[in-house]
């Protein structure tokens, strides 16, 4: 899976997940605080191997570069959202 080129913050949804537009595809990351630390992980963790979209999403999420870029943007917007509320 190639590295993401363009990531844009979309919104924080009602469940608290940060939605990101990654090269035109929507991905969600969960961001939360625990023991004074901010943690982040992909929202989707169940993939159906007979579904081509799930396989594409799984490969995207397994790419450490994509995780680094997306998690940085997710955390930044999570923090900014906290400051504004």
Order of alpha helices (4+ residues) and beta strands (2+ residues): beta-beta-beta-beta-alpha-alpha
